[in-house]
């Protein structure tokens, strides 16, 4: 689990609720019509922009913001160097049956062992990377759309409340509830957009970037192994994916 996402989400909502609680009755900020307009309206308008399958799948994708796990690129490099060493000494067929932790690397090594042309292997793996990124972008786009639609629905709710208030100025008892709808919908829209939807979209984008970087590293690994590249040279090449302070010095030491 990504603790930063959980802490950020709970902390953000906790601070908002805490600030409300210190100022009086929390229930003053609970308004069912406002929730229906903002939450229900945001979901419905967002659903119009995508297919039902993509809409439902995006919530499953959104869970990656809490549970995504990215392989350590340094460990991927160590594993890549070991595999390159085996292939250089004993041939590509010696890689069959080797224990490989990363599924994408396992797929690439399998293609090597099967004797496919390097150009074909690169094409297949690149296609896999591109399609994976496209799937991730669907989920990111839906949460970004929610971040845009929630404040817009909040504004619609505000206008509804103002119309109700102005239409019943002769009845002082109706002014308060109507004004509550007008103000709370704006609040709900801002909270959903800025404390939930946009942060989730940004975290999914970051997870996608990290996965793309690791897969690009693995793509370089497969190409190097098929070329028969020296493991030390391959290690230096792959080290460019790491921050400067974590790169190997070329002698197998960081």
C-alpha positions as CSV (number, residue, x, y, z in Angstrom):
1,X,0.0,0.0,0.0
2,X,1.2,3.5,-0.8
3,X,1.1,5.2,2.7
4,X,1.5,8.7,1.3
5,X,-1.8,8.5,-0.6
6,X,-3.7,7.2,2.4
7,X,-2.1,9.7,4.8
8,X,-2.8,12.5,2.4
9,X,-6.4,11.6,1.8
10,X,-7.3,11.0,5.4
11,X,-5.2,14.0,6.5
12,X,-6.8,16.3,4.0
13,X,-10.3,15.4,4.9
14,X,-9.4,15.3,8.5
15,X,-8.1,18.9,8.5
16,X,-11.3,20.1,6.7
17,X,-13.6,18.3,9.1
18,X,-11.5,19.4,12.1
19,X,-11.7,23.0,11.0
20,X,-15.5,22.7,10.6
21,X,-15.9,21.1,14.0
22,X,-14.0,23.8,15.8
23,X,-16.5,26.4,14.4
24,X,-19.7,24.8,15.5
25,X,-22.1,22.0,14.6
26,X,-20.7,19.7,11.9
27,X,-24.2,18.7,10.8
28,X,-24.7,22.3,9.5
29,X,-22.4,21.2,6.6
30,X,-24.4,18.2,5.7
31,X,-27.0,18.9,3.1
32,X,-28.6,16.0,1.1
33,X,-29.8,18.1,-1.9
34,X,-26.3,19.6,-2.2
35,X,-24.7,16.1,-2.1
36,X,-27.1,14.8,-4.7
37,X,-26.3,17.7,-7.1
38,X,-22.5,17.6,-6.7
39,X,-21.7,13.9,-6.1
40,X,-24.5,12.4,-8.2
41,X,-24.2,15.1,-10.9
42,X,-20.4,14.7,-11.1
43,X,-20.7,11.0,-11.6
44,X,-23.4,11.2,-14.2
45,X,-21.8,13.9,-16.2
46,X,-18.4,12.1,-16.1
47,X,-20.2,8.9,-17.3
48,X,-21.4,10.8,-20.3
49,X,-17.8,11.4,-21.4
50,X,-16.7,7.7,-21.3
51,X,-18.1,4.2,-21.9
52,X,-19.7,2.4,-18.9
53,X,-16.9,-0.2,-19.1
54,X,-14.2,2.5,-18.9
55,X,-16.2,4.4,-16.1
56,X,-16.3,1.3,-13.9
57,X,-12.8,0.2,-14.8
58,X,-11.5,3.6,-13.8
59,X,-12.4,3.1,-10.2
60,X,-10.5,-0.2,-10.2
61,X,-7.6,1.7,-11.8
62,X,-8.0,4.4,-9.1
63,X,-7.1,1.8,-6.4
64,X,-3.6,1.7,-7.9
65,X,-3.1,5.1,-6.2
66,X,-3.3,3.3,-2.9
67,X,-1.9,-0.2,-3.8
68,X,0.5,0.2,-6.7
69,X,3.9,-1.3,-6.2
70,X,6.8,-0.5,-8.5
71,X,9.9,-2.6,-8.8
72,X,13.1,-1.1,-7.5
73,X,15.1,-0.2,-10.7
74,X,18.3,-0.9,-9.0
75,X,17.3,-4.5,-8.3
76,X,16.1,-4.8,-11.9
77,X,19.5,-3.7,-13.1
78,X,21.2,-6.3,-10.8
79,X,18.9,-9.0,-12.2
80,X,19.5,-7.8,-15.7
81,X,23.3,-8.0,-15.3
82,X,23.0,-11.6,-13.9
83,X,20.9,-12.7,-16.9
84,X,23.3,-11.0,-19.3
85,X,26.2,-12.8,-17.7
86,X,24.5,-16.2,-18.0
87,X,23.5,-15.5,-21.7
88,X,27.0,-14.4,-22.6
89,X,28.7,-17.4,-21.0
90,X,26.2,-20.1,-22.0
91,X,24.0,-18.7,-24.7
92,X,20.4,-17.5,-24.8
93,X,18.9,-21.0,-24.3
94,X,20.6,-21.0,-20.8
95,X,18.1,-18.4,-19.8
96,X,15.3,-20.8,-20.0
97,X,14.2,-21.7,-16.5
98,X,16.0,-18.8,-14.8
99,X,14.0,-17.3,-12.0
100,X,12.9,-13.8,-13.0
101,X,10.9,-11.6,-10.6
102,X,9.4,-9.1,-13.1
103,X,6.7,-10.4,-15.4
104,X,7.6,-8.0,-18.2
105,X,11.2,-9.1,-18.1
106,X,10.1,-12.7,-18.0
107,X,8.1,-12.1,-21.1
108,X,11.0,-10.5,-22.9
109,X,13.4,-13.3,-21.9
110,X,10.9,-15.8,-23.1
111,X,10.8,-14.2,-26.5
112,X,14.7,-14.3,-26.6
113,X,14.8,-18.0,-25.7
114,X,12.2,-18.7,-28.4
115,X,14.7,-17.3,-31.0
116,X,12.7,-14.4,-32.2
117,X,14.4,-11.7,-34.3
118,X,15.5,-8.7,-32.1
119,X,13.5,-6.3,-34.2
120,X,10.3,-8.3,-33.6
121,X,11.0,-8.6,-29.9
122,X,11.5,-4.9,-29.6
123,X,8.3,-4.2,-31.6
124,X,6.2,-6.6,-29.4
125,X,7.6,-5.2,-26.1
126,X,7.2,-1.6,-27.2
127,X,3.6,-2.3,-28.2
128,X,3.0,-3.8,-24.8
129,X,4.4,-0.6,-23.1
130,X,2.3,1.7,-25.3
131,X,-1.0,-0.2,-24.7
132,X,-0.3,-0.3,-21.0
133,X,0.2,3.5,-20.9
134,X,-3.1,3.9,-22.9
135,X,-5.0,1.9,-20.4
136,X,-3.6,3.9,-17.5
137,X,-4.5,7.1,-19.3
138,X,-8.2,6.1,-19.4
139,X,-8.3,6.0,-15.6
140,X,-6.3,9.2,-15.2
141,X,-8.6,11.0,-17.7
142,X,-11.7,10.0,-15.8
143,X,-10.4,11.4,-12.5
144,X,-9.3,14.6,-14.2
145,X,-12.7,14.9,-15.7
146,X,-14.2,14.5,-12.2
147,X,-11.9,17.3,-10.9
148,X,-13.3,19.6,-13.6
149,X,-16.9,18.5,-13.3
150,X,-17.2,18.7,-9.5
151,X,-16.7,22.5,-9.2
152,X,-19.0,23.0,-12.2
153,X,-21.8,21.0,-10.6
154,X,-21.1,23.0,-7.4
155,X,-21.7,26.2,-9.3
156,X,-24.9,24.7,-10.8
157,X,-26.0,23.9,-7.2
158,X,-25.2,27.4,-6.1
159,X,-27.4,28.9,-8.9
160,X,-30.2,26.5,-7.9
161,X,-30.0,27.6,-4.3
162,X,-29.9,31.3,-5.3
163,X,-33.0,30.9,-7.5
164,X,-34.9,29.2,-4.7
165,X,-33.8,31.9,-2.2
166,X,-34.8,34.8,-4.5
167,X,-38.1,33.2,-5.4
168,X,-39.1,32.9,-1.7
169,X,-37.8,36.2,-0.3
170,X,-41.3,36.7,1.2
171,X,-40.8,33.6,3.4
172,X,-37.9,34.2,5.7
173,X,-37.9,30.6,6.9
174,X,-37.0,29.4,3.4
175,X,-34.0,31.7,2.9
176,X,-31.7,29.8,5.2
177,X,-32.1,26.3,3.6
178,X,-31.9,27.8,0.1
179,X,-28.7,29.7,1.0
180,X,-27.2,26.5,2.5
181,X,-27.7,24.6,-0.8
182,X,-26.2,27.6,-2.6
183,X,-23.0,27.6,-0.5
184,X,-22.5,23.9,0.3
185,X,-22.6,22.8,-3.3
186,X,-19.7,25.1,-4.0
187,X,-17.9,23.7,-1.0
188,X,-18.6,20.1,-1.9
189,X,-17.4,20.6,-5.5
190,X,-14.2,22.2,-4.4
191,X,-13.4,19.5,-1.9
192,X,-14.1,16.6,-4.3
193,X,-12.0,18.2,-7.0
194,X,-9.0,19.3,-4.9
195,X,-8.9,16.8,-2.0
196,X,-9.8,13.7,-4.0
197,X,-10.1,13.6,-7.8
198,X,-7.1,15.7,-8.9
199,X,-4.7,14.2,-6.4
200,X,-5.7,10.6,-7.4
201,X,-5.3,11.5,-11.1
202,X,-1.8,12.9,-10.4
203,X,-0.8,9.9,-8.3
204,X,-2.0,7.5,-11.1
205,X,0.1,9.6,-13.6
206,X,3.2,9.2,-11.4
207,X,2.7,5.5,-11.0
208,X,2.3,5.2,-14.8
209,X,5.6,7.1,-15.3
210,X,7.5,4.8,-13.0
211,X,6.1,1.7,-14.7
212,X,7.0,3.1,-18.1
213,X,10.6,3.9,-16.9
214,X,11.0,0.4,-15.6
215,X,9.7,-1.2,-18.7
216,X,12.0,1.0,-20.8
217,X,14.9,-0.2,-18.7
218,X,13.8,-3.8,-19.3
219,X,13.5,-3.2,-23.0
220,X,17.1,-2.0,-23.0
221,X,18.0,-5.1,-21.1
222,X,16.5,-7.5,-23.6
223,X,18.1,-5.7,-26.5
224,X,21.5,-5.8,-24.8
225,X,21.2,-9.5,-24.0
226,X,20.3,-10.3,-27.6
227,X,23.3,-8.3,-28.9
228,X,25.6,-10.3,-26.5
229,X,26.6,-7.1,-24.7
230,X,29.2,-7.3,-22.0
231,X,27.3,-7.4,-18.6
232,X,29.5,-4.6,-17.2
233,X,28.7,-2.4,-20.2
234,X,25.1,-3.2,-19.9
235,X,25.1,-2.3,-16.3
236,X,26.6,1.1,-17.0
237,X,24.0,1.6,-19.8
238,X,21.1,0.7,-17.5
239,X,22.5,2.8,-14.7
240,X,21.5,5.9,-16.6
241,X,18.0,5.2,-15.4
242,X,19.1,5.8,-11.8
243,X,19.8,9.1,-10.0
244,X,23.5,10.0,-10.2
245,X,24.2,9.2,-6.6
246,X,23.0,5.6,-7.1
247,X,24.8,4.7,-10.3
248,X,27.5,2.1,-10.5
249,X,31.1,3.1,-10.9
250,X,31.6,0.4,-13.5
251,X,33.4,-2.0,-11.2
252,X,30.2,-3.5,-9.8
253,X,30.2,-1.0,-6.9
254,X,27.7,1.8,-6.3
